[in-house]
Amino acid sequence: MSGINKVILVGHLGKDPEVRHLEGGVAVASFPLATSETFNKDGRKVEQTEWHNIVMWRGLADVAAKFLQKGKLVYIEGKLRTRSFEDKEGVKKYTTEVVAENFTMLGRKTDFENDGNHRPAIAKTTDTEGYRNNDADDLPF
């Protein structure tokens, strides 16, 4: 049996997506996403925020660049990836990222009226087109 690598996050963008184009024109977008939870500790409410590094590829990166902005609330599905790299001093470092497979913009209707989009933006990756926009009727819930 093979394993399952599935991540579901709902949080706010820490900054606008940073989009780069690699060799061959492949787009990659990255941004931090904050998730917060509140719990009681010694009779008082405490909020704990976790930061996640999000990476989106190809068509999904293009859609993210168009619709996502700092502070927006978003639902993301993807998988964890750990990679290594060497820093400026040649020291090997490791980072864990969430490679997004799809996302849905969340929030109030007024959050989308400024950009002319009155429905949440939903984008999914596919093997043939890189991303696919769905109508809200296609939501799995």
C-alpha positions in Angstrom: 0.0 0.0 0.0 1.3 3.5 -0.8 1.0 6.4 1.6 -1.3 9.4 1.6 0.1 12.9 1.5 -2.8 15.4 1.8 -2.9 18.8 3.3 -6.0 21.0 3.8 -5.5 24.6 5.0 -7.8 27.6 5.5 -5.9 30.8 6.3 -4.9 34.3 5.3 -2.2 35.2 2.9 0.8 36.8 4.6 1.8 38.7 1.4 0.9 38.9 -2.2 2.0 35.8 -4.3 5.5 36.1 -5.6 5.5 34.8 -9.2 8.6 33.7 -11.1 8.9 32.1 -14.6 11.3 29.3 -14.9 13.0 28.0 -18.1 10.4 27.2 -20.7 8.0 29.7 -19.2 6.8 27.6 -16.3 5.1 29.8 -13.7 5.6 29.2 -10.0 3.9 31.3 -7.3 4.9 31.3 -3.6 3.5 33.0 -0.5 3.2 32.5 3.2 -0.2 31.4 4.6 -1.2 32.0 8.3 -3.5 29.6 10.1 -4.7 30.5 13.6 -6.4 28.6 16.3 -7.7 29.8 19.6 -7.6 27.8 22.9 -8.1 28.4 26.6 -5.0 28.5 28.8 -5.3 29.2 32.5 -8.8 30.6 31.9 -7.9 33.1 29.1 -8.0 32.8 25.4 -4.7 32.3 23.6 -4.3 32.5 19.8 -1.6 30.5 18.1 -0.6 31.3 14.5 1.2 28.8 12.3 2.9 30.0 9.1 3.0 27.7 6.0 5.0 28.1 2.8 2.7 27.7 -0.2 3.9 26.9 -3.7 1.7 26.8 -6.8 2.8 25.7 -10.3 1.9 26.5 -13.9 -1.7 27.6 -14.6 -2.6 27.5 -10.9 0.2 30.0 -10.2 -1.2 32.2 -12.9 -4.7 32.1 -11.4 -3.2 32.8 -7.9 -1.3 35.8 -9.2 -4.5 37.2 -10.7 -6.9 36.6 -7.7 -4.9 36.2 -4.5 -3.7 39.1 -2.4 -2.2 39.7 1.1 -4.9 39.3 3.7 -7.3 37.3 1.6 -8.9 34.2 3.2 -8.3 31.0 1.1 -8.9 27.3 1.3 -6.0 25.3 -0.1 -5.6 21.6 -0.8 -2.2 20.1 -1.6 0.7 17.9 -0.4 3.8 18.4 1.8 7.2 18.5 0.1 10.5 18.8 1.8 13.5 19.9 -0.3 17.0 20.8 0.5 19.2 23.7 -0.7 22.5 25.3 0.1 22.5 28.8 1.7 25.0 31.6 0.8 27.6 30.0 3.1 27.3 26.6 1.5 25.4 25.1 4.5 22.7 22.6 3.5 19.2 23.7 4.7 15.8 22.0 4.5 12.4 23.5 4.0 9.0 22.0 4.0 6.4 23.5 1.6 2.8 22.9 0.8 2.5 22.2 -3.0 -1.0 23.4 -3.7 -3.2 21.3 -6.1 -6.2 23.6 -5.9 -7.6 26.6 -4.0 -10.8 28.4 -3.3 -11.1 32.0 -2.3 -13.3 32.4 0.8 -14.9 35.4 2.5 -17.8 37.8 2.2 -19.4 38.7 -1.1 -18.1 42.2 -0.7 -14.5 40.8 -0.7 -14.9 39.9 -4.3 -16.9 42.9 -5.6 -13.9 45.2 -6.1 -12.4 42.9 -8.7 -15.7 42.2 -10.5 -15.8 38.6 -9.4 -19.0 38.0 -7.4 -18.3 34.3 -6.8 -15.4 32.6 -5.0 -12.6 31.7 -7.4 -11.9 28.0 -7.6 -8.9 26.7 -9.3 -7.7 23.1 -9.7 -4.8 21.6 -11.4 -5.3 19.0 -14.1 -2.8 17.0 -16.2 -4.0 18.6 -19.5 -4.5 22.3 -18.8 -2.6 23.2 -15.6 -5.7 24.6 -14.0 -9.5 24.6 -14.4 -12.0 27.2 -13.1 -15.2 25.7 -11.7 -18.6 27.2 -11.1 -19.6 27.4 -7.4 -22.1 24.5 -8.3 -19.1 22.2 -8.5 -18.1 22.6 -4.8 -17.7 19.3 -3.0 -19.7 20.5 0.0 
